């Protein structure tokens, strides 16, 4: 999924308990600078783990546009597949008829030669 360059970013810090593996979110931040300051405030001991994740913030309007585009593409794709399947079926039917005509032609030639 591609995100536009103008979409806002936000960051989260998640800590993992080294004894039982439980995670907890320390905070949600608007910049890496804020993340760095918050990490400096954390009391850390040996084995502590912190994960920083970055997310793109999306709006309902943007998601609506993406949804409509996706539905349009799906409908177009389904229609193209229906046409392709129909053409393939017609081709198979014609191919079968051509094979029968070729077989009868060969039989006639063999009878004429004999």
Residue pairs with C-beta under 8 A, 6 or more apart in sequence:
3 56
3 58
7 56
7 57
7 58
7 62
8 30
8 56
8 57
9 30
9 54
9 55
9 56
9 57
10 28
10 29
10 30
10 54
10 55
10 57
11 28
11 29
11 30
11 31
11 32
11 34
11 35
11 52
11 53
11 54
11 55
12 25
12 26
12 27
12 28
12 29
12 52
12 53
12 55
13 25
13 26
13 27
13 29
13 35
13 38
13 39
13 50
13 51
13 52
14 23
14 24
14 25
14 26
14 50
14 51
14 53
15 23
15 24
15 26
15 42
15 48
15 49
15 50
15 51
16 22
16 23
16 48
16 49
16 50
16 51
17 23
17 24
18 47
18 48
18 49
26 38
26 42
26 50
27 38
29 35
29 38
35 52
39 50
42 48
42 50
44 50
